[in-house]
Amino acid sequence: MKLDHLAQILAAQAQKRPIALATRLADGAQSLYDGVTCTGAVALSAEQLAEAHALLLAGRSASLAASQGAIFLRSYAPPAKLVVIGAVHIAQFLAPMAALAGFEVIVIDPRRAFASEARFPGVTLVAEWPGPALARIGLDEHTAVVTLTHDPKLDDPALCAALQSPVFYVGALGSARTHAKRIERLREHGLAQLAPRIHAPVGLDLGGRAAAEIAVSVLAQVIQERYRRAP
C-alpha cells in the first residue's frame, strides 16, 4: 500500500468516514473509493462501482466482478450507527445489545429523568429534542433510526428527519392503528409518500412481547436491512 493511500485511509477512519481500497491482484495497482469517487491506478466500471458501494455500505470486503483481472475491495467502514429516540424500557435492552453487535449507539431523549447514566451505563446519551439533535449528529447511509416513545412530539420530528435522509433503516414502535395516525401526521408535513420506508410495527415478528424480546426483534431487523444491500 502506498503511503498516501495509507494516510487517506487513516484520515477517513479518524473522521469516521467510509473508504475502500481496490487492488488489482495481477499487478498490485490500487485505487481508493470513498463511496462517491474512485481515484488511483485502478479504474472501476459502473457495475464494479455499484458493487463497491454496496460492499462499503455493509462494511464488507470481497472480490469485485471483473472482465480483465481480479480486483479485491478492502472496506474500511466505521461502525454502523443506531440512533434510538426515547430512553424507554425497550431502549435499555436495545442499546447494549446493539453495542455488542458492533453498532455505535446514541439514545436521544430530552427527558433527563429517562436519559440518565444510571439507566444507560456506558451509552452515549443526548438530552435534547430529536430535531436539533439529529441535525447536529447527522444522518447518513450507515445510520439506522428507531423511535420508541409513542409521543408524537418526540417521534415525529425524528421520523421527518430520517425519512428525508439516506439512512438505511427507519423503525417506529406502535400498533397498525397507531401507525395509521402517524401517517396522517406525516401527510400534514408532505411526507406521507415516504411512509413506506418506515418499519412499523417495528422489528421482525418473532412472537415475543417482553421488552427484551422486542429489542431482539428490532436489532435483528436492523441487521437484516443493513446486509440486504450487500452483493
mmCIF file of the C-alpha atoms, coordinates in Angstrom:
data_MODEL
# 
_entry.id   MODEL 
# 
loop_
_atom_site.group_PDB 
_atom_site.id 
_atom_site.type_symbol 
_atom_site.label_atom_id 
_atom_site.label_alt_id 
_atom_site.label_comp_id 
_atom_site.label_asym_id 
_atom_site.label_entity_id 
_atom_site.label_seq_id 
_atom_site.pdbx_PDB_ins_code 
_atom_site.Cartn_x 
_atom_site.Cartn_y 
_atom_site.Cartn_z 
_atom_site.occupancy 
_atom_site.B_iso_or_equiv 
_atom_site.pdbx_formal_charge 
_atom_site.auth_seq_id 
_atom_site.auth_comp_id 
_atom_site.auth_asym_id 
_atom_site.auth_atom_id 
_atom_site.pdbx_PDB_model_num 
ATOM 1   C CA . MET A 1 1   ? 0.000   0.000   0.000   1.00 0.00 ? 1   MET A CA 1 
ATOM 2   C CA . LYS A 1 2   ? 1.274   3.456   -0.905  1.00 0.00 ? 2   LYS A CA 1 
ATOM 3   C CA . LEU A 1 3   ? 1.935   5.865   1.935   1.00 0.00 ? 3   LEU A CA 1 
ATOM 4   C CA . ASP A 1 4   ? -0.521  8.432   0.556   1.00 0.00 ? 4   ASP A CA 1 
ATOM 5   C CA . HIS A 1 5   ? -3.248  5.778   0.415   1.00 0.00 ? 5   HIS A CA 1 
ATOM 6   C CA . LEU A 1 6   ? -2.493  4.781   3.997   1.00 0.00 ? 6   LEU A CA 1 
ATOM 7   C CA . ALA A 1 7   ? -2.633  8.418   5.080   1.00 0.00 ? 7   ALA A CA 1 
ATOM 8   C CA . GLN A 1 8   ? -6.023  8.887   3.412   1.00 0.00 ? 8   GLN A CA 1 
ATOM 9   C CA . ILE A 1 9   ? -7.395  5.714   4.998   1.00 0.00 ? 9   ILE A CA 1 
ATOM 10  C CA . LEU A 1 10  ? -6.195  6.766   8.443   1.00 0.00 ? 10  LEU A CA 1 
ATOM 11  C CA . ALA A 1 11  ? -7.698  10.225  7.973   1.00 0.00 ? 11  ALA A CA 1 
ATOM 12  C CA . ALA A 1 12  ? -11.044 8.719   6.919   1.00 0.00 ? 12  ALA A CA 1 
ATOM 13  C CA . GLN A 1 13  ? -11.055 6.412   9.934   1.00 0.00 ? 13  GLN A CA 1 
ATOM 14  C CA . ALA A 1 14  ? -10.282 9.313   12.270  1.00 0.00 ? 14  ALA A CA 1 
ATOM 15  C CA . GLN A 1 15  ? -13.238 11.221  10.808  1.00 0.00 ? 15  GLN A CA 1 
ATOM 16  C CA . LYS A 1 16  ? -15.477 8.120   10.800  1.00 0.00 ? 16  LYS A CA 1 
ATOM 17  C CA . ARG A 1 17  ? -15.844 8.250   7.025   1.00 0.00 ? 17  ARG A CA 1 
ATOM 18  C CA . PRO A 1 18  ? -16.122 5.048   4.962   1.00 0.00 ? 18  PRO A CA 1 
ATOM 19  C CA . ILE A 1 19  ? -13.386 4.347   2.452   1.00 0.00 ? 19  ILE A CA 1 
ATOM 20  C CA . ALA A 1 20  ? -12.253 1.306   0.497   1.00 0.00 ? 20  ALA A CA 1 
ATOM 21  C CA . LEU A 1 21  ? -9.041  0.187   -1.198  1.00 0.00 ? 21  LEU A CA 1 
ATOM 22  C CA . ALA A 1 22  ? -9.375  -1.546  -4.562  1.00 0.00 ? 22  ALA A CA 1 
ATOM 23  C CA . THR A 1 23  ? -6.381  -3.718  -5.519  1.00 0.00 ? 23  THR A CA 1 
ATOM 24  C CA . ARG A 1 24  ? -5.844  -5.358  -8.903  1.00 0.00 ? 24  ARG A CA 1 
ATOM 25  C CA . LEU A 1 25  ? -4.342  -8.700  -7.965  1.00 0.00 ? 25  LEU A CA 1 
ATOM 26  C CA . ALA A 1 26  ? -2.405  -9.158  -11.198 1.00 0.00 ? 26  ALA A CA 1 
ATOM 27  C CA . ASP A 1 27  ? -0.048  -6.232  -10.638 1.00 0.00 ? 27  ASP A CA 1 
ATOM 28  C CA . GLY A 1 28  ? -0.920  -4.739  -7.229  1.00 0.00 ? 28  GLY A CA 1 
ATOM 29  C CA . ALA A 1 29  ? -2.210  -1.450  -8.695  1.00 0.00 ? 29  ALA A CA 1 
ATOM 30  C CA . GLN A 1 30  ? -4.591  0.304   -6.304  1.00 0.00 ? 30  GLN A CA 1 
ATOM 31  C CA . SER A 1 31  ? -7.301  2.956   -6.076  1.00 0.00 ? 31  SER A CA 1 
ATOM 32  C CA . LEU A 1 32  ? -9.308  4.459   -3.230  1.00 0.00 ? 32  LEU A CA 1 
ATOM 33  C CA . TYR A 1 33  ? -13.102 4.601   -3.278  1.00 0.00 ? 33  TYR A CA 1 
ATOM 34  C CA . ASP A 1 34  ? -14.919 6.872   -0.805  1.00 0.00 ? 34  ASP A CA 1 
ATOM 35  C CA . GLY A 1 35  ? -18.479 5.999   -1.740  1.00 0.00 ? 35  GLY A CA 1 
ATOM 36  C CA . VAL A 1 36  ? -18.630 8.726   -4.379  1.00 0.00 ? 36  VAL A CA 1 
ATOM 37  C CA . THR A 1 37  ? -15.386 8.865   -6.327  1.00 0.00 ? 37  THR A CA 1 
ATOM 38  C CA . CYS A 1 38  ? -12.651 6.378   -7.202  1.00 0.00 ? 38  CYS A CA 1 
ATOM 39  C CA . THR A 1 39  ? -9.125  7.724   -7.553  1.00 0.00 ? 39  THR A CA 1 
ATOM 40  C CA . GLY A 1 40  ? -5.906  5.924   -8.398  1.00 0.00 ? 40  GLY A CA 1 
ATOM 41  C CA . ALA A 1 41  ? -4.406  3.477   -10.868 1.00 0.00 ? 41  ALA A CA 1 
ATOM 42  C CA . VAL A 1 42  ? -7.369  1.067   -10.983 1.00 0.00 ? 42  VAL A CA 1 
ATOM 43  C CA . ALA A 1 43  ? -10.423 2.219   -12.920 1.00 0.00 ? 43  ALA A CA 1 
ATOM 44  C CA . LEU A 1 44  ? -13.701 0.625   -11.866 1.00 0.00 ? 44  LEU A CA 1 
ATOM 45  C CA . SER A 1 45  ? -16.603 0.106   -14.244 1.00 0.00 ? 45  SER A CA 1 
ATOM 46  C CA . ALA A 1 46  ? -20.094 1.335   -13.415 1.00 0.00 ? 46  ALA A CA 1 
ATOM 47  C CA . GLU A 1 47  ? -21.019 -2.207  -12.390 1.00 0.00 ? 47  GLU A CA 1 
ATOM 48  C CA . GLN A 1 48  ? -17.970 -2.504  -10.149 1.00 0.00 ? 48  GLN A CA 1 
ATOM 49  C CA . LEU A 1 49  ? -18.644 0.894   -8.574  1.00 0.00 ? 49  LEU A CA 1 
ATOM 50  C CA . ALA A 1 50  ? -22.190 -0.181  -7.723  1.00 0.00 ? 50  ALA A CA 1 
ATOM 51  C CA . GLU A 1 51  ? -20.860 -3.400  -6.209  1.00 0.00 ? 51  GLU A CA 1 
ATOM 52  C CA . ALA A 1 52  ? -18.162 -1.491  -4.302  1.00 0.00 ? 52  ALA A CA 1 
ATOM 53  C CA . HIS A 1 53  ? -20.770 0.922   -2.962  1.00 0.00 ? 53  HIS A CA 1 
ATOM 54  C CA . ALA A 1 54  ? -22.957 -1.896  -1.653  1.00 0.00 ? 54  ALA A CA 1 
ATOM 55  C CA . LEU A 1 55  ? -19.966 -3.589  -0.026  1.00 0.00 ? 55  LEU A CA 1 
ATOM 56  C CA . LEU A 1 56  ? -18.850 -0.357  1.621   1.00 0.00 ? 56  LEU A CA 1 
ATOM 57  C CA . LEU A 1 57  ? -22.338 0.282   2.997   1.00 0.00 ? 57  LEU A CA 1 
ATOM 58  C CA . ALA A 1 58  ? -22.332 -3.187  4.546   1.00 0.00 ? 58  ALA A CA 1 
ATOM 59  C CA . GLY A 1 59  ? -18.740 -2.879  5.756   1.00 0.00 ? 59  GLY A CA 1 
ATOM 60  C CA . ARG A 1 60  ? -17.727 -5.951  3.802   1.00 0.00 ? 60  ARG A CA 1 
ATOM 61  C CA . SER A 1 61  ? -14.641 -6.817  1.765   1.00 0.00 ? 61  SER A CA 1 
ATOM 62  C CA . ALA A 1 62  ? -14.799 -9.032  -1.326  1.00 0.00 ? 62  ALA A CA 1 
ATOM 63  C CA . SER A 1 63  ? -13.606 -9.573  -4.876  1.00 0.00 ? 63  SER A CA 1 
ATOM 64  C CA . LEU A 1 64  ? -15.359 -7.459  -7.493  1.00 0.00 ? 64  LEU A CA 1 
ATOM 65  C CA . ALA A 1 65  ? -16.734 -8.818  -10.723 1.00 0.00 ? 65  ALA A CA 1 
ATOM 66  C CA . ALA A 1 66  ? -14.027 -8.208  -13.329 1.00 0.00 ? 66  ALA A CA 1 
ATOM 67  C CA . SER A 1 67  ? -13.720 -8.972  -17.026 1.00 0.00 ? 67  SER A CA 1 
ATOM 68  C CA . GLN A 1 68  ? -9.992  -8.212  -17.057 1.00 0.00 ? 68  GLN A CA 1 
ATOM 69  C CA . GLY A 1 69  ? -8.184  -9.362  -13.934 1.00 0.00 ? 69  GLY A CA 1 
ATOM 70  C CA . ALA A 1 70  ? -9.434  -9.874  -10.404 1.00 0.00 ? 70  ALA A CA 1 
ATOM 71  C CA . ILE A 1 71  ? -9.932  -6.821  -8.171  1.00 0.00 ? 71  ILE A CA 1 
ATOM 72  C CA . PHE A 1 72  ? -10.224 -7.095  -4.402  1.00 0.00 ? 72  PHE A CA 1 
ATOM 73  C CA . LEU A 1 73  ? -12.039 -4.387  -2.447  1.00 0.00 ? 73  LEU A CA 1 
ATOM 74  C CA . ARG A 1 74  ? -10.990 -3.921  1.176   1.00 0.00 ? 74  ARG A CA 1 
ATOM 75  C CA . SER A 1 75  ? -13.574 -1.880  3.056   1.00 0.00 ? 75  SER A CA 1 
ATOM 76  C CA . TYR A 1 76  ? -12.605 0.398   5.919   1.00 0.00 ? 76  TYR A CA 1 
ATOM 77  C CA . ALA A 1 77  ? -16.054 1.362   7.163   1.00 0.00 ? 77  ALA A CA 1 
ATOM 78  C CA . PRO A 1 78  ? -16.864 2.959   10.523  1.00 0.00 ? 78  PRO A CA 1 
ATOM 79  C CA . PRO A 1 79  ? -19.304 1.113   12.783  1.00 0.00 ? 79  PRO A CA 1 
ATOM 80  C CA . ALA A 1 80  ? -22.908 1.422   11.684  1.00 0.00 ? 80  ALA A CA 1 
ATOM 81  C CA . LYS A 1 81  ? -24.798 3.885   13.852  1.00 0.00 ? 81  LYS A CA 1 
ATOM 82  C CA . LEU A 1 82  ? -28.073 3.171   15.671  1.00 0.00 ? 82  LEU A CA 1 
ATOM 83  C CA . VAL A 1 83  ? -29.944 6.255   16.857  1.00 0.00 ? 83  VAL A CA 1 
ATOM 84  C CA . VAL A 1 84  ? -32.692 5.456   19.347  1.00 0.00 ? 84  VAL A CA 1 
ATOM 85  C CA . ILE A 1 85  ? -35.359 8.058   20.061  1.00 0.00 ? 85  ILE A CA 1 
ATOM 86  C CA . GLY A 1 86  ? -36.653 7.583   23.585  1.00 0.00 ? 86  GLY A CA 1 
ATOM 87  C CA . ALA A 1 87  ? -34.766 6.421   26.672  1.00 0.00 ? 87  ALA A CA 1 
ATOM 88  C CA . VAL A 1 88  ? -37.551 3.954   27.466  1.00 0.00 ? 88  VAL A CA 1 
ATOM 89  C CA . HIS A 1 89  ? -37.569 0.427   28.846  1.00 0.00 ? 89  HIS A CA 1 
ATOM 90  C CA . ILE A 1 90  ? -37.086 -1.254  25.456  1.00 0.00 ? 90  ILE A CA 1 
ATOM 91  C CA . ALA A 1 91  ? -34.143 1.053   24.753  1.00 0.00 ? 91  ALA A CA 1 
ATOM 92  C CA . GLN A 1 92  ? -32.444 -0.152  27.949  1.00 0.00 ? 92  GLN A CA 1 
ATOM 93  C CA . PHE A 1 93  ? -32.206 -3.605  26.351  1.00 0.00 ? 93  PHE A CA 1 
ATOM 94  C CA . LEU A 1 94  ? -31.719 -2.470  22.751  1.00 0.00 ? 94  LEU A CA 1 
ATOM 95  C CA . ALA A 1 95  ? -28.771 -0.137  23.410  1.00 0.00 ? 95  ALA A CA 1 
ATOM 96  C CA . PRO A 1 96  ? -26.392 -2.681  24.997  1.00 0.00 ? 96  PRO A CA 1 
ATOM 97  C CA . MET A 1 97  ? -27.427 -5.410  22.553  1.00 0.00 ? 97  MET A CA 1 
ATOM 98  C CA . ALA A 1 98  ? -26.678 -3.145  19.591  1.00 0.00 ? 98  ALA A CA 1 
ATOM 99  C CA . ALA A 1 99  ? -23.353 -2.101  21.114  1.00 0.00 ? 99  ALA A CA 1 
ATOM 100 C CA . LEU A 1 100 ? -22.377 -5.764  21.486  1.00 0.00 ? 100 LEU A CA 1 
ATOM 101 C CA . ALA A 1 101 ? -23.295 -6.263  17.820  1.00 0.00 ? 101 ALA A CA 1 
ATOM 102 C CA . GLY A 1 102 ? -20.806 -3.554  16.857  1.00 0.00 ? 102 GLY A CA 1 
ATOM 103 C CA . PHE A 1 103 ? -23.078 -0.545  16.426  1.00 0.00 ? 103 PHE A CA 1 
ATOM 104 C CA . GLU A 1 104 ? -22.307 2.950   17.626  1.00 0.00 ? 104 GLU A CA 1 
ATOM 105 C CA . VAL A 1 105 ? -25.389 3.631   19.752  1.00 0.00 ? 105 VAL A CA 1 
ATOM 106 C CA . ILE A 1 106 ? -26.874 7.048   20.530  1.00 0.00 ? 106 ILE A CA 1 
ATOM 107 C CA . VAL A 1 107 ? -30.005 7.474   22.651  1.00 0.00 ? 107 VAL A CA 1 
ATOM 108 C CA . ILE A 1 108 ? -31.851 10.781  22.303  1.00 0.00 ? 108 ILE A CA 1 
ATOM 109 C CA . ASP A 1 109 ? -34.399 11.972  24.854  1.00 0.00 ? 109 ASP A CA 1 
ATOM 110 C CA . PRO A 1 110 ? -34.813 15.481  26.328  1.00 0.00 ? 110 PRO A CA 1 
ATOM 111 C CA . ARG A 1 111 ? -36.343 13.988  29.485  1.00 0.00 ? 111 ARG A CA 1 
ATOM 112 C CA . ARG A 1 112 ? -33.318 13.814  31.741  1.00 0.00 ? 112 ARG A CA 1 
ATOM 113 C CA . ALA A 1 113 ? -35.101 11.571  34.228  1.00 0.00 ? 113 ALA A CA 1 
ATOM 114 C CA . PHE A 1 114 ? -35.164 8.916   31.497  1.00 0.00 ? 114 PHE A CA 1 
ATOM 115 C CA . ALA A 1 115 ? -31.883 9.702   29.729  1.00 0.00 ? 115 ALA A CA 1 
ATOM 116 C CA . SER A 1 116 ? -29.636 9.097   32.705  1.00 0.00 ? 116 SER A CA 1 
ATOM 117 C CA . GLU A 1 117 ? -26.305 7.320   33.131  1.00 0.00 ? 117 GLU A CA 1 
ATOM 118 C CA . ALA A 1 118 ? -27.879 5.150   35.812  1.00 0.00 ? 118 ALA A CA 1 
ATOM 119 C CA . ARG A 1 119 ? -30.389 3.773   33.286  1.00 0.00 ? 119 ARG A CA 1 
ATOM 120 C CA . PHE A 1 120 ? -27.954 3.641   30.350  1.00 0.00 ? 120 PHE A CA 1 
ATOM 121 C CA . PRO A 1 121 ? -24.444 2.966   31.662  1.00 0.00 ? 121 PRO A CA 1 
ATOM 122 C CA . GLY A 1 122 ? -21.778 3.443   29.019  1.00 0.00 ? 122 GLY A CA 1 
ATOM 123 C CA . VAL A 1 123 ? -24.253 4.616   26.358  1.00 0.00 ? 123 VAL A CA 1 
ATOM 124 C CA . THR A 1 124 ? -23.971 7.947   24.530  1.00 0.00 ? 124 THR A CA 1 
ATOM 125 C CA . LEU A 1 125 ? -26.951 9.985   25.730  1.00 0.00 ? 125 LEU A CA 1 
ATOM 126 C CA . VAL A 1 126 ? -28.217 13.178  24.116  1.00 0.00 ? 126 VAL A CA 1 
ATOM 127 C CA . ALA A 1 127 ? -30.649 15.086  26.336  1.00 0.00 ? 127 ALA A CA 1 
ATOM 128 C CA . GLU A 1 128 ? -32.007 17.250  23.521  1.00 0.00 ? 128 GLU A CA 1 
ATOM 129 C CA . TRP A 1 129 ? -35.099 17.364  21.339  1.00 0.00 ? 129 TRP A CA 1 
ATOM 130 C CA . PRO A 1 130 ? -34.718 14.990  18.389  1.00 0.00 ? 130 PRO A CA 1 
ATOM 131 C CA . GLY A 1 131 ? -34.904 17.598  15.624  1.00 0.00 ? 131 GLY A CA 1 
ATOM 132 C CA . PRO A 1 132 ? -31.879 19.681  16.640  1.00 0.00 ? 132 PRO A CA 1 
ATOM 133 C CA . ALA A 1 133 ? -30.025 16.632  17.935  1.00 0.00 ? 133 ALA A CA 1 
ATOM 134 C CA . LEU A 1 134 ? -30.300 14.739  14.637  1.00 0.00 ? 134 LEU A CA 1 
ATOM 135 C CA . ALA A 1 135 ? -29.312 17.818  12.653  1.00 0.00 ? 135 ALA A CA 1 
ATOM 136 C CA . ARG A 1 136 ? -26.156 18.060  14.734  1.00 0.00 ? 136 ARG A CA 1 
ATOM 137 C CA . ILE A 1 137 ? -25.360 14.333  14.729  1.00 0.00 ? 137 ILE A CA 1 
ATOM 138 C CA . GLY A 1 138 ? -26.014 13.894  11.018  1.00 0.00 ? 138 GLY A CA 1 
ATOM 139 C CA . LEU A 1 139 ? -27.851 11.072  9.251   1.00 0.00 ? 139 LEU A CA 1 
ATOM 140 C CA . ASP A 1 140 ? -26.128 9.063   6.536   1.00 0.00 ? 140 ASP A CA 1 
ATOM 141 C CA . GLU A 1 141 ? -26.306 5.716   4.750   1.00 0.00 ? 141 GLU A CA 1 
ATOM 142 C CA . HIS A 1 142 ? -24.613 3.981   7.684   1.00 0.00 ? 142 HIS A CA 1 
ATOM 143 C CA . THR A 1 143 ? -27.291 5.058   10.178  1.00 0.00 ? 143 THR A CA 1 
ATOM 144 C CA . ALA A 1 144 ? -30.477 3.427   11.468  1.00 0.00 ? 144 ALA A CA 1 
ATOM 145 C CA . VAL A 1 145 ? -33.144 5.393   13.350  1.00 0.00 ? 145 VAL A CA 1 
ATOM 146 C CA . VAL A 1 146 ? -35.664 3.796   15.712  1.00 0.00 ? 146 VAL A CA 1 
ATOM 147 C CA . THR A 1 147 ? -38.400 5.737   17.527  1.00 0.00 ? 147 THR A CA 1 
ATOM 148 C CA . LEU A 1 148 ? -39.772 4.193   20.725  1.00 0.00 ? 148 LEU A CA 1 
ATOM 149 C CA . THR A 1 149 ? -41.578 6.897   22.726  1.00 0.00 ? 149 THR A CA 1 
ATOM 150 C CA . HIS A 1 150 ? -45.171 6.771   21.402  1.00 0.00 ? 150 HIS A CA 1 
ATOM 151 C CA . ASP A 1 151 ? -45.046 10.567  21.854  1.00 0.00 ? 151 ASP A CA 1 
ATOM 152 C CA . PRO A 1 152 ? -45.567 12.458  18.562  1.00 0.00 ? 152 PRO A CA 1 
ATOM 153 C CA . LYS A 1 153 ? -43.668 15.463  19.936  1.00 0.00 ? 153 LYS A CA 1 
ATOM 154 C CA . LEU A 1 154 ? -40.545 13.293  20.089  1.00 0.00 ? 154 LEU A CA 1 
ATOM 155 C CA . ASP A 1 155 ? -41.099 10.624  17.448  1.00 0.00 ? 155 ASP A CA 1 
ATOM 156 C CA . ASP A 1 156 ? -42.488 12.730  14.597  1.00 0.00 ? 156 ASP A CA 1 
ATOM 157 C CA . PRO A 1 157 ? -39.584 15.213  14.243  1.00 0.00 ? 157 PRO A CA 1 
ATOM 158 C CA . ALA A 1 158 ? -37.169 12.262  14.244  1.00 0.00 ? 158 ALA A CA 1 
ATOM 159 C CA . LEU A 1 159 ? -39.176 10.408  11.601  1.00 0.00 ? 159 LEU A CA 1 
ATOM 160 C CA . CYS A 1 160 ? -39.417 13.516  9.420   1.00 0.00 ? 160 CYS A CA 1 
ATOM 161 C CA . ALA A 1 161 ? -35.644 13.973  9.585   1.00 0.00 ? 161 ALA A CA 1 
ATOM 162 C CA . ALA A 1 162 ? -34.921 10.283  8.973   1.00 0.00 ? 162 ALA A CA 1 
ATOM 163 C CA . LEU A 1 163 ? -37.306 9.966   6.029   1.00 0.00 ? 163 LEU A CA 1 
ATOM 164 C CA . GLN A 1 164 ? -35.636 12.905  4.283   1.00 0.00 ? 164 GLN A CA 1 
ATOM 165 C CA . SER A 1 165 ? -32.175 11.396  4.755   1.00 0.00 ? 165 SER A CA 1 
ATOM 166 C CA . PRO A 1 166 ? -30.342 8.386   3.268   1.00 0.00 ? 166 PRO A CA 1 
ATOM 167 C CA . VAL A 1 167 ? -30.444 6.285   6.475   1.00 0.00 ? 167 VAL A CA 1 
ATOM 168 C CA . PHE A 1 168 ? -30.675 2.562   5.729   1.00 0.00 ? 168 PHE A CA 1 
ATOM 169 C CA . TYR A 1 169 ? -33.387 1.857   8.305   1.00 0.00 ? 169 TYR A CA 1 
ATOM 170 C CA . VAL A 1 170 ? -36.311 3.696   9.889   1.00 0.00 ? 170 VAL A CA 1 
ATOM 171 C CA . GLY A 1 171 ? -38.421 1.922   12.504  1.00 0.00 ? 171 GLY A CA 1 
ATOM 172 C CA . ALA A 1 172 ? -41.235 3.086   14.750  1.00 0.00 ? 172 ALA A CA 1 
ATOM 173 C CA . LEU A 1 173 ? -42.831 1.357   17.734  1.00 0.00 ? 173 LEU A CA 1 
ATOM 174 C CA . GLY A 1 174 ? -46.609 1.151   17.738  1.00 0.00 ? 174 GLY A CA 1 
ATOM 175 C CA . SER A 1 175 ? -49.602 -0.803  16.501  1.00 0.00 ? 175 SER A CA 1 
ATOM 176 C CA . ALA A 1 176 ? -51.046 -0.663  12.996  1.00 0.00 ? 176 ALA A CA 1 
ATOM 177 C CA . ARG A 1 177 ? -53.689 1.747   14.293  1.00 0.00 ? 177 ARG A CA 1 
ATOM 178 C CA . THR A 1 178 ? -51.013 3.976   15.822  1.00 0.00 ? 178 THR A CA 1 
ATOM 179 C CA . HIS A 1 179 ? -49.082 3.888   12.563  1.00 0.00 ? 179 HIS A CA 1 
ATOM 180 C CA . ALA A 1 180 ? -52.148 4.932   10.555  1.00 0.00 ? 180 ALA A CA 1 
ATOM 181 C CA . LYS A 1 181 ? -52.439 8.042   12.729  1.00 0.00 ? 181 LYS A CA 1 
ATOM 182 C CA . ARG A 1 182 ? -48.698 8.605   12.285  1.00 0.00 ? 182 ARG A CA 1 
ATOM 183 C CA . ILE A 1 183 ? -49.072 8.563   8.504   1.00 0.00 ? 183 ILE A CA 1 
ATOM 184 C CA . GLU A 1 184 ? -51.822 11.175  8.717   1.00 0.00 ? 184 GLU A CA 1 
ATOM 185 C CA . ARG A 1 185 ? -49.487 13.446  10.681  1.00 0.00 ? 185 ARG A CA 1 
ATOM 186 C CA . LEU A 1 186 ? -46.749 12.848  8.117   1.00 0.00 ? 186 LEU A CA 1 
ATOM 187 C CA . ARG A 1 187 ? -49.243 13.860  5.439   1.00 0.00 ? 187 ARG A CA 1 
ATOM 188 C CA . GLU A 1 188 ? -49.519 17.256  7.114   1.00 0.00 ? 188 GLU A CA 1 
ATOM 189 C CA . HIS A 1 189 ? -45.761 17.627  6.614   1.00 0.00 ? 189 HIS A CA 1 
ATOM 190 C CA . GLY A 1 190 ? -45.983 16.498  2.995   1.00 0.00 ? 190 GLY A CA 1 
ATOM 191 C CA . LEU A 1 191 ? -44.118 13.271  3.755   1.00 0.00 ? 191 LEU A CA 1 
ATOM 192 C CA . ALA A 1 192 ? -46.824 10.616  3.543   1.00 0.00 ? 192 ALA A CA 1 
ATOM 193 C CA . GLN A 1 193 ? -45.301 9.304   0.290   1.00 0.00 ? 193 GLN A CA 1 
ATOM 194 C CA . LEU A 1 194 ? -42.185 8.346   2.270   1.00 0.00 ? 194 LEU A CA 1 
ATOM 195 C CA . ALA A 1 195 ? -44.104 6.418   4.938   1.00 0.00 ? 195 ALA A CA 1 
ATOM 196 C CA . PRO A 1 196 ? -43.447 3.018   3.264   1.00 0.00 ? 196 PRO A CA 1 
ATOM 197 C CA . ARG A 1 197 ? -39.822 3.403   4.373   1.00 0.00 ? 197 ARG A CA 1 
ATOM 198 C CA . ILE A 1 198 ? -40.917 3.052   7.999   1.00 0.00 ? 198 ILE A CA 1 
ATOM 199 C CA . HIS A 1 199 ? -40.830 -0.426  9.521   1.00 0.00 ? 199 HIS A CA 1 
ATOM 200 C CA . ALA A 1 200 ? -43.966 -0.389  11.635  1.00 0.00 ? 200 ALA A CA 1 
ATOM 201 C CA . PRO A 1 201 ? -44.760 -2.198  13.798  1.00 0.00 ? 201 PRO A CA 1 
ATOM 202 C CA . VAL A 1 202 ? -41.021 -2.151  14.363  1.00 0.00 ? 202 VAL A CA 1 
ATOM 203 C CA . GLY A 1 203 ? -38.964 -5.358  14.424  1.00 0.00 ? 203 GLY A CA 1 
ATOM 204 C CA . LEU A 1 204 ? -39.224 -8.841  12.980  1.00 0.00 ? 204 LEU A CA 1 
ATOM 205 C CA . ASP A 1 205 ? -42.298 -10.778 14.030  1.00 0.00 ? 205 ASP A CA 1 
ATOM 206 C CA . LEU A 1 206 ? -40.618 -13.236 16.408  1.00 0.00 ? 206 LEU A CA 1 
ATOM 207 C CA . GLY A 1 207 ? -43.694 -13.624 18.584  1.00 0.00 ? 207 GLY A CA 1 
ATOM 208 C CA . GLY A 1 208 ? -42.187 -12.093 21.732  1.00 0.00 ? 208 GLY A CA 1 
ATOM 209 C CA . ARG A 1 209 ? -43.880 -9.353  23.719  1.00 0.00 ? 209 ARG A CA 1 
ATOM 210 C CA . ALA A 1 210 ? -41.474 -8.635  26.581  1.00 0.00 ? 210 ALA A CA 1 
ATOM 211 C CA . ALA A 1 211 ? -39.275 -5.537  26.317  1.00 0.00 ? 211 ALA A CA 1 
ATOM 212 C CA . ALA A 1 212 ? -36.083 -7.563  25.865  1.00 0.00 ? 212 ALA A CA 1 
ATOM 213 C CA . GLU A 1 213 ? -37.737 -9.722  23.196  1.00 0.00 ? 213 GLU A CA 1 
ATOM 214 C CA . ILE A 1 214 ? -38.912 -6.639  21.293  1.00 0.00 ? 214 ILE A CA 1 
ATOM 215 C CA . ALA A 1 215 ? -35.372 -5.274  21.479  1.00 0.00 ? 215 ALA A CA 1 
ATOM 216 C CA . VAL A 1 216 ? -34.050 -8.511  19.953  1.00 0.00 ? 216 VAL A CA 1 
ATOM 217 C CA . SER A 1 217 ? -36.594 -8.295  17.128  1.00 0.00 ? 217 SER A CA 1 
ATOM 218 C CA . VAL A 1 218 ? -35.694 -4.663  16.404  1.00 0.00 ? 218 VAL A CA 1 
ATOM 219 C CA . LEU A 1 219 ? -31.967 -5.325  16.319  1.00 0.00 ? 219 LEU A CA 1 
ATOM 220 C CA . ALA A 1 220 ? -32.487 -8.387  14.116  1.00 0.00 ? 220 ALA A CA 1 
ATOM 221 C CA . GLN A 1 221 ? -34.448 -6.312  11.605  1.00 0.00 ? 221 GLN A CA 1 
ATOM 222 C CA . VAL A 1 222 ? -31.862 -3.521  11.610  1.00 0.00 ? 222 VAL A CA 1 
ATOM 223 C CA . ILE A 1 223 ? -29.083 -6.037  10.892  1.00 0.00 ? 223 ILE A CA 1 
ATOM 224 C CA . GLN A 1 224 ? -31.181 -7.702  8.205   1.00 0.00 ? 224 GLN A CA 1 
ATOM 225 C CA . GLU A 1 225 ? -31.757 -4.391  6.423   1.00 0.00 ? 225 GLU A CA 1 
ATOM 226 C CA . ARG A 1 226 ? -28.110 -3.401  6.706   1.00 0.00 ? 226 ARG A CA 1 
ATOM 227 C CA . TYR A 1 227 ? -26.895 -6.510  4.915   1.00 0.00 ? 227 TYR A CA 1 
ATOM 228 C CA . ARG A 1 228 ? -29.779 -6.743  2.488   1.00 0.00 ? 228 ARG A CA 1 
ATOM 229 C CA . ARG A 1 229 ? -27.909 -4.261  0.289   1.00 0.00 ? 229 ARG A CA 1 
ATOM 230 C CA . ALA A 1 230 ? -24.676 -6.269  0.161   1.00 0.00 ? 230 ALA A CA 1 
ATOM 231 C CA . PRO A 1 231 ? -23.916 -8.252  -3.028  1.00 0.00 ? 231 PRO A CA 1 
# 
